[in-house]
């Protein structure tokens, strides 16, 4: 709890910053804070989604055996 605010504020914001600057994810700008990651054959996205209801949801997507990185990013953005 004592580092939660700092950790959350360090995450990129969809449509605004870092690796999520060009990723709308089908949501309003600013609704997602997440970290991307990739290595050969693996793509991941994990973070928080702020629902219109005010609730906060956490998520983690890890794709293995990725052949095309663009296809993986498109899939992550569609969820």
Backbone torsions as a table, in degrees:
resi	resn	phi	psi	omega
1	UNK	NA	-34.4	-175.8
2	UNK	-72.0	-17.1	177.8
3	UNK	-114.4	1.6	-175.1
4	UNK	-57.0	-47.8	-178.0
5	UNK	-61.9	-42.5	179.3
6	UNK	-66.2	-41.3	178.8
7	UNK	-62.8	-50.1	-178.8
8	UNK	-60.9	-42.9	-179.0
9	UNK	-68.9	-16.7	178.6
10	UNK	-81.7	-14.3	-177.7
11	UNK	-79.3	141.1	175.0
12	UNK	-59.5	153.1	-178.0
13	UNK	-113.5	133.2	-178.1
14	UNK	-59.8	134.0	179.2
15	UNK	76.7	-0.8	-174.9
16	UNK	-128.2	-43.4	-168.7
17	UNK	-145.0	159.3	172.7
18	UNK	52.4	-141.6	-176.8
19	UNK	-70.8	-8.1	178.4
20	UNK	-103.9	3.5	-175.4
21	UNK	-56.5	-39.2	-178.4
22	UNK	-103.0	18.7	-179.2
23	UNK	-118.1	102.1	179.2
24	UNK	-76.2	-33.2	177.7
25	UNK	63.8	21.7	179.3
26	UNK	71.2	13.8	-178.6
27	UNK	-124.9	163.3	174.6
28	UNK	-59.8	146.2	176.9
29	UNK	-54.9	136.0	176.4
30	UNK	89.3	0.6	-178.9
31	UNK	-85.1	-15.7	-177.1
32	UNK	-122.2	134.9	168.9
33	UNK	-123.0	122.8	-174.2
34	UNK	-156.4	166.1	176.9
35	UNK	-118.1	131.5	174.9
36	UNK	-94.4	161.9	175.4
37	UNK	-161.8	148.7	176.3
38	UNK	-157.4	148.4	168.3
39	UNK	-140.9	175.0	-177.8
40	UNK	-51.0	118.4	176.5
41	UNK	79.1	3.8	-178.4
42	UNK	-134.0	137.6	174.9
43	UNK	-135.3	139.4	-178.3
44	UNK	-141.9	157.2	176.8
45	UNK	-149.9	126.7	-178.9
46	UNK	-143.9	142.8	178.9
47	UNK	169.6	-144.9	-174.5
48	UNK	-126.3	146.2	172.8
49	UNK	-122.9	129.2	176.9
50	UNK	-94.7	110.7	-179.4
51	UNK	-77.3	156.4	177.9
52	UNK	-61.5	-25.7	179.7
53	UNK	-71.3	-13.0	-176.5
54	UNK	100.5	-11.7	178.5
55	UNK	-73.6	154.6	176.9
56	UNK	-116.6	127.6	179.2
57	UNK	-114.0	141.6	175.1
58	UNK	-103.4	152.6	179.7
59	UNK	-149.7	159.6	173.9
60	UNK	-149.0	126.9	178.5
61	UNK	-122.1	124.6	176.4
62	UNK	-129.1	118.9	179.9
63	UNK	-107.9	129.2	-178.5
64	UNK	-112.1	155.8	-178.8
65	UNK	60.1	40.8	179.1
66	UNK	-73.6	126.4	178.1
67	UNK	-95.8	-41.6	-177.7
68	UNK	-122.0	112.3	-177.6
69	UNK	-57.9	-40.4	179.7
70	UNK	-61.3	-39.5	176.9
71	UNK	-64.5	-38.4	178.9
72	UNK	-64.2	-45.2	179.3
73	UNK	-63.3	-42.2	178.2
74	UNK	-60.6	-41.5	178.2
75	UNK	-64.5	-46.6	178.6
76	UNK	-58.2	-41.7	-178.7
77	UNK	-68.3	-22.9	-176.3
78	UNK	-84.3	-13.2	-175.5
79	UNK	-82.3	NA	NA
